[in-house]
Amino acid sequence: MRKFFLAAVIAAISIPSSAQSWKSLESRAGRQPELASSPAVVLLDSTGVRFKDSGSGSFDIHQVIKIQTKGGALAHRVLKYDYDPLTAQAVFEDIKVYKADGSVRNIDLKTVCDYAAPARMIYWGARQIMAEVGTLDPGDVIDYKINKKGFTYALLASMPQEEDDRFIPPMKGNFYDIVPFWVTYPTVRKVYTLDVPRDKDVQYEFYQGECHSSTRVVGDRKFMSFSVSDARPFKREPNMVDLYDVAPKLMLSSTDRWEDKSVWFNNVNEDYGSFEPTPEVRKKVAELLKGVTDEQRKIWILNHWVADYIRYSGISMGEGEGYTLHNAKMNYTDRCGVCKDKASMLVTMLRAAGFEAHPAMTMAGSRIESIPADHFNHCVAVVKLSSGVYEPLDPTWVPFTRENWSSAEQQQNYLPGLPEGSPLLLTPVSAPENHYLRLNVKATLDKAGNLIGEYTVSAEGQSDASVRNPFTKSFIAHQELYSQLAESHGE
């Protein structure tokens, strides 16, 4: 009787997988004439997650898409799904095409490809599974299922040592998920369900919109459901903020407080020895700071040495590919890496100079919410000043600029890994007068109409960075132009 009741509860909060399950959704879409011009309509977008005590999850993804135009057919002729083999495994479990004439075409899963995903600047082995569904016609319906095991992260992943541990998140026993609820095509029903142990507390909040939610308890399991109906594509604007900041999203986490994650992040790296200076590092720090006594000047010199001399280029380097930061020996020898490698190198050099410094996590380009989920894609550093205040530093964003933290990201949330724990912090506002641009022009107009003279440009902050940009980041592409300008001025 208990098994029957449990199955009934699961069915009540999810969607059956037969063709009949989406027929009512198709009829509902048909009663909305404004959808007729859309290239495709998503009848069902469903994700069901079963959470294990270890923190690993099993994700059952079910998509049903109705093709309405030739453009929609072209866009859906190939199905793709991205995953990271270091932390997850993803496979197509079933793919069917229901033709408009009533026939059904089953896609042979043996034809599914699993290949290296396109990458740029960061080459950590991400992969895609791809299935070609063949020719589609308006009126056809694609019905496919994917199963994924593991966990989701932004860019700071862990490198597990045992195959059996591959799907366990770095903060073992903790579950989190960040679920975008915005859609690309009109969607009749979008649903996310979570099956967790009854004694596991999961915080959640739905942002920038509304959803239907419910929680049911059966035996030793708890079932949570979140759904929206008749969702429409989010209207984008030129130069708008990140969609995570304005579009509907669901965030869940079983971690109680940000302070818990801060302590954990500190312990992970201290136990690994990420910031132990080598003799070579100590020698370089002494060389850079020789004769320098001012606290802020010391910090600026070290921050900008790392920014300018550690090249941004990410390849998989084995253990420590994520929350456990690479150590000083590797970073100083290789002189390249991603944001976490730059941050780790800076923390090490600051400690060698006598400062208290720690790594920190942030989300470049987007807001971090109060729910302590792992909404991070960037690693930075903090240094403790003599006043007792922690100052954030970002050696990734400040090459060839005068700032220690790019004020293009002011009022940015960040979480330092401190031994005593830290709440989520916010970088300070940088006033407009810190970013001036001044032009001083002295010129005369001769009788022939020629303007003869000179002008002086002075700038600070982000304005200064903008002025410098063509002479640093874009120099190679415009080398010939700059050479001609130099020659015209006799340089």
C-alpha positions in Angstrom: 0.0 0.0 0.0 2.9 2.4 0.9 4.6 1.8 -2.5 1.3 2.4 -4.3 0.8 5.7 -2.4 4.4 6.8 -3.1 4.0 6.2 -6.8 0.8 8.2 -6.8 2.5 11.1 -5.1 5.3 11.1 -7.7 2.8 10.9 -10.5 0.9 13.9 -9.0 3.8 16.2 -9.1 5.4 15.1 -12.4 4.3 14.5 -15.9 3.7 11.0 -17.4 6.0 10.2 -20.3 3.5 8.7 -22.9 2.4 10.5 -26.0 -1.0 11.1 -24.4 0.7 13.2 -21.7 1.3 16.1 -24.0 -1.8 15.9 -26.1 -3.7 18.1 -23.7 -0.8 20.5 -23.7 -0.9 20.6 -27.5 -4.6 21.3 -27.4 -4.0 24.1 -24.9 -1.4 25.6 -27.2 -3.8 25.4 -30.1 -6.3 27.6 -28.1 -3.8 30.4 -28.0 -3.7 32.0 -31.5 -0.8 34.3 -30.7 1.4 31.2 -30.7 0.7 30.3 -34.3 3.6 32.4 -35.7 6.2 31.0 -33.3 8.8 28.7 -35.1 8.2 26.2 -32.3 6.3 25.7 -29.1 7.6 23.8 -26.1 4.7 21.7 -24.8 6.6 20.4 -21.9 9.9 21.3 -20.2 10.4 19.0 -17.2 13.3 18.3 -14.9 13.0 15.8 -12.1 15.9 15.5 -9.6 16.5 12.8 -7.0 18.9 14.0 -4.3 21.2 11.5 -2.5 22.7 11.9 1.0 26.1 12.5 -0.6 24.8 15.6 -2.4 24.9 14.0 -5.8 21.7 14.2 -7.9 20.1 12.2 -10.7 18.4 14.5 -13.2 15.6 13.3 -15.5 15.1 15.8 -18.3 12.0 15.6 -20.5 11.4 17.9 -23.4 8.4 17.9 -25.8 8.6 20.4 -28.7 6.1 21.0 -31.4 7.6 22.3 -34.7 5.4 25.0 -36.4 7.5 26.5 -39.2 10.4 25.5 -41.5 12.7 27.7 -39.5 11.7 25.8 -36.3 12.4 22.5 -38.1 15.9 23.7 -39.1 16.6 24.9 -35.6 15.7 21.5 -34.0 17.2 19.1 -36.6 20.0 18.4 -34.0 19.6 18.1 -30.3 22.5 19.0 -28.0 23.2 18.9 -24.3 26.4 20.1 -22.5 28.0 18.5 -19.5 31.3 18.2 -17.7 32.6 14.7 -17.5 34.6 15.6 -14.4 31.4 16.1 -12.4 28.6 14.6 -14.4 27.4 12.1 -16.9 24.7 12.7 -19.4 23.0 10.3 -21.9 19.9 10.4 -24.2 17.5 7.8 -22.9 14.8 8.1 -25.6 14.1 10.2 -28.7 10.8 10.0 -30.7 9.5 12.1 -33.5 5.7 12.1 -33.8 5.0 13.0 -37.4 2.0 15.2 -38.4 0.6 12.3 -40.4 0.3 10.1 -37.3 3.4 8.0 -37.7 6.2 7.7 -35.1 9.9 7.7 -35.8 12.2 6.3 -33.1 15.7 7.7 -33.2 18.4 5.0 -32.8 20.4 5.9 -29.7 23.4 4.2 -31.2 23.7 7.2 -33.5 24.1 9.7 -30.6 27.5 11.4 -30.6 29.4 12.3 -27.5 32.2 14.7 -28.3 34.4 17.6 -27.0 32.3 20.7 -26.7 33.6 23.9 -28.4 35.8 25.9 -26.1 37.7 29.1 -26.0 40.4 30.2 -23.4 39.3 27.6 -20.9 39.9 24.0 -21.9 38.7 21.8 -19.1 37.3 18.9 -21.1 33.6 19.9 -21.3 31.6 17.7 -23.6 28.3 17.6 -25.6 25.9 14.8 -26.5 24.3 15.3 -29.9 21.5 13.5 -31.6 20.4 14.1 -35.2 16.7 13.7 -35.5 16.6 14.2 -39.3 14.1 16.0 -41.5 11.3 17.7 -39.7 8.1 19.3 -40.9 5.7 21.8 -39.4 3.3 19.8 -37.2 5.9 17.3 -36.0 6.5 16.8 -32.3 9.9 15.9 -30.8 9.8 14.0 -27.5 13.1 13.2 -25.9 14.6 12.3 -22.5 18.0 12.8 -21.0 19.4 11.4 -17.8 22.2 13.3 -16.0 24.0 12.2 -12.9 26.2 14.5 -10.8 26.1 18.1 -9.9 26.1 21.5 -11.6 28.7 24.3 -11.1 29.7 27.5 -12.8 33.4 27.5 -13.5 34.9 26.4 -10.2 34.7 22.6 -10.3 36.5 20.0 -8.2 38.7 17.3 -9.6 37.6 14.1 -7.8 40.2 11.3 -7.3 37.9 8.2 -7.3 35.5 7.3 -10.1 32.8 6.5 -7.6 33.2 10.0 -6.1 32.9 11.7 -9.5 29.3 12.8 -9.0 29.6 14.0 -5.4 29.8 17.8 -5.1 32.8 19.4 -3.5 30.9 20.3 -0.4 29.8 16.8 0.3 26.3 16.2 1.5 25.0 19.5 0.3 22.7 20.0 -2.6 22.2 23.1 -4.6 20.7 24.0 -7.9 20.1 27.2 -9.9 17.2 26.7 -12.4 16.5 29.3 -15.1 12.8 29.6 -15.6 13.0 31.9 -18.6 12.3 30.3 -22.0 13.5 30.6 -25.6 10.2 29.5 -27.2 6.7 29.8 -25.9 6.3 27.1 -23.3 3.0 25.6 -22.2 4.3 23.9 -19.1 7.7 24.1 -17.3 8.2 22.1 -14.2 11.0 21.3 -11.8 10.6 18.6 -9.1 13.0 17.6 -6.3 13.0 14.3 -4.4 15.1 14.6 -1.2 15.5 12.8 2.2 12.8 13.9 4.6 15.3 15.2 7.2 17.1 17.3 4.6 16.2 21.0 4.9 16.3 22.7 1.5 16.0 26.5 1.3 14.5 27.9 -1.9 13.2 31.1 -3.4 11.7 31.9 -6.8 13.0 35.2 -8.1 11.6 37.8 -10.6 8.3 36.0 -11.3 5.7 33.7 -9.8 5.4 29.9 -9.8 3.1 27.2 -8.4 5.0 25.3 -5.6 4.1 22.4 -3.4 5.8 20.1 -0.8 4.6 16.6 0.1 6.1 14.1 2.6 5.9 10.4 2.1 7.7 8.1 4.4 11.4 9.1 4.5 11.2 11.2 1.4 10.1 14.8 0.6 8.8 15.9 -2.8 9.0 19.5 -3.9 7.5 20.8 -7.1 7.8 24.1 -8.9 5.9 24.9 -12.1 4.8 27.7 -14.4 2.3 27.6 -17.3 2.1 29.5 -20.6 5.6 31.1 -20.2 6.7 33.5 -22.9 10.3 34.3 -24.1 11.9 37.0 -22.1 12.1 40.3 -24.0 15.8 41.3 -24.3 17.0 44.9 -24.6 20.3 46.3 -25.9 23.1 46.2 -23.3 20.8 44.8 -20.7 22.0 43.2 -17.5 22.4 39.4 -17.2 19.2 37.4 -17.5 19.8 35.9 -14.0 19.3 39.4 -12.6 15.9 40.1 -14.3 14.3 36.9 -15.6 12.5 34.2 -13.6 14.7 31.7 -11.8 14.6 29.2 -9.0 17.4 28.8 -6.5 17.7 25.9 -4.0 20.3 25.0 -1.4 20.7 22.7 1.6 23.6 24.8 3.0 22.3 26.8 6.0 24.4 30.0 5.8 27.0 31.6 3.6 29.3 31.5 6.6 29.3 27.7 6.4 30.5 27.8 2.8 33.1 30.5 3.6 34.7 28.3 6.3 34.5 25.2 4.0 36.2 27.1 1.2 39.0 28.3 3.5 39.6 24.8 4.9 39.7 23.1 1.5 42.6 25.3 0.4 44.5 25.5 3.7 44.4 21.7 4.0 45.7 21.4 0.4 48.5 23.9 1.0 47.5 26.1 -1.9 49.2 29.3 -0.6 52.6 28.0 0.7 55.3 30.3 -0.8 58.2 28.7 -2.5 61.8 30.1 -2.2 61.4 31.4 -5.8 58.2 33.3 -4.9 59.7 34.8 -1.7 62.7 36.0 -3.8 60.4 37.6 -6.4 58.3 39.3 -3.7 61.4 40.7 -2.0 62.6 42.0 -5.4 59.3 43.7 -6.2 58.9 45.3 -2.8 62.5 46.4 -2.2 62.5 49.8 -0.6 58.6 50.0 -0.6 57.1 50.9 2.8 53.6 52.1 2.0 50.9 49.4 2.6 48.7 50.3 -0.4 51.7 50.6 -2.7 52.9 47.1 -1.8 49.4 45.6 -2.5 49.2 47.5 -5.8 52.6 46.2 -7.0 51.9 42.5 -6.2 48.3 42.7 -7.6 49.5 44.1 -10.8 52.5 41.8 -11.2 50.1 38.9 -11.0 47.7 40.6 -13.4 50.3 41.3 -16.0 52.7 38.3 -15.7 50.3 35.4 -15.2 48.7 34.8 -18.6 45.0 34.0 -18.7 44.8 30.5 -20.3 43.0 27.5 -18.8 43.9 23.9 -19.3 43.2 20.9 -17.1 46.1 20.5 -14.8 44.9 17.6 -12.6 44.1 17.8 -8.9 42.9 21.2 -7.8 40.9 22.0 -10.9 38.4 24.2 -9.1 37.5 24.9 -5.5 40.9 23.5 -4.5 43.3 26.2 -6.0 46.5 25.2 -7.6 49.6 25.8 -5.5 52.4 28.4 -5.8 54.9 26.0 -7.3 52.6 25.2 -10.3 51.3 28.8 -10.8 54.7 30.5 -10.6 56.4 27.9 -12.8 53.6 27.8 -15.5 52.9 31.5 -15.4 49.4 30.9 -16.8 46.0 29.8 -15.6 42.4 31.1 -15.1 41.0 33.4 -12.5 41.5 31.0 -9.6 45.2 30.5 -10.5 45.8 34.3 -10.6 44.0 34.7 -7.3 46.0 31.8 -5.7 49.2 33.3 -6.9 48.3 36.7 -5.5 47.3 35.3 -2.1 50.6 33.4 -1.9 52.6 36.5 -2.7 50.7 38.7 -0.3 51.3 36.2 2.5 55.0 36.1 1.6 55.0 39.9 2.0 53.5 39.5 5.5 49.9 40.2 4.7 46.9 38.2 5.8 45.2 37.2 2.5 42.5 34.7 1.4 40.8 33.6 -1.8 37.2 34.7 -2.5 34.4 33.6 -4.9 32.2 35.9 -6.9 29.8 36.0 -9.9 31.2 38.3 -12.6 28.4 40.1 -14.5 25.5 38.9 -12.3 24.0 39.3 -8.8 24.4 36.6 -6.1 21.2 36.0 -4.1 20.7 35.4 -0.4 20.1 31.7 -0.9 23.6 30.1 -0.4 23.8 28.2 -3.7 27.0 28.1 -5.7 26.3 31.0 -8.0 29.9 31.6 -8.8 32.0 31.9 -12.0 35.0 33.9 -10.8 37.7 33.7 -8.2 39.4 36.8 -6.6 41.3 37.6 -3.5 41.0 39.7 -0.3 43.8 41.2 1.8 43.5 42.4 5.4 44.7 46.0 5.8 46.3 47.3 9.0 43.0 48.9 9.8 41.5 45.5 10.1 39.3 45.9 6.9 39.4 43.4 4.1 40.1 44.8 0.6 39.0 42.8 -2.5 41.6 42.4 -5.3 41.1 41.1 -8.8 44.3 40.3 -10.8 42.2 38.9 -13.6 40.3 42.1 -14.5 43.0 44.7 -14.0 45.9 44.0 -16.4 47.1 47.3 -17.8 44.8 49.3 -15.6 45.5 51.4 -12.5 42.7 49.9 -10.3 43.0 47.0 -7.9 39.5 45.9 -8.5 37.7 46.7 -11.7 35.0 49.3 -10.7 33.0 48.2 -13.8 32.0 45.5 -11.3 31.3 47.8 -8.3 28.5 46.7 -5.9 29.5 43.1 -6.8 28.8 40.3 -4.3 31.7 38.2 -3.2 32.4 35.5 -0.6 35.8 35.3 1.0 37.1 32.0 2.4 37.9 33.0 6.0 38.7 30.7 8.9 36.1 32.4 11.0 33.5 32.4 8.2 32.1 35.4 6.4 28.7 36.5 5.2 28.2 37.5 1.5 29.9 40.9 1.0 29.5 43.7 -1.4 32.2 45.8 -3.1 31.8 49.5 -2.5 30.5 52.1 -4.9 33.1 54.1 -6.8 32.1 57.7 -7.2 32.0 59.3 -10.7 34.8 61.6 -9.9 37.1 58.6 -9.7 36.5 57.9 -13.4 37.0 61.3 -15.1 38.1 61.9 -18.7 39.6 65.3 -19.4 40.6 66.8 -22.8 42.8 69.9 -22.9 43.0 71.2 -26.4 45.3 74.1 -27.5 44.9 74.9 -31.2 44.8 77.6 -33.8 43.0 77.9 -37.1 45.2 79.3 -39.9 44.1 81.2 -43.0 43.9 77.9 -45.1 41.5 76.4 -42.6 43.9 74.0 -41.0 43.5 73.3 -37.3 47.0 73.2 -35.8 47.8 72.4 -32.2 47.9 69.7 -29.6 45.6 68.1 -27.1 46.2 66.3 -23.8 44.1 63.4 -22.5 44.0 62.6 -18.8 41.8 60.0 -17.3 41.4 57.9 -14.2 39.6 54.7 -13.2 37.5 53.0 -15.9 37.9 56.0 -18.2 41.7 55.5 -17.9 41.2 51.8 -18.7 39.2 52.7 -21.8 41.9 55.0 -23.1 44.6 52.4 -22.5 42.7 49.6 -24.1 43.5 50.2 -27.8 47.2 50.3 -26.9 47.2 47.1 -24.9 44.5 44.5 -25.7 44.0 45.6 -29.3 47.6 46.4 -30.2 48.4 43.4 -32.5 45.2 43.8 -34.6 46.0 47.5 -35.2 49.8 47.4 -35.2 50.1 48.8 -38.7 47.8 51.8 -37.9 49.8 52.6 -34.7 53.1 52.4 -36.6 51.8 54.9 -39.2 50.7 57.2 -36.4 54.1 57.0 -34.7 55.9 57.7 -37.9 53.7 60.8 -38.6 54.8 62.2 -35.2 58.5 61.4 -35.8 58.6 58.6 -33.2 
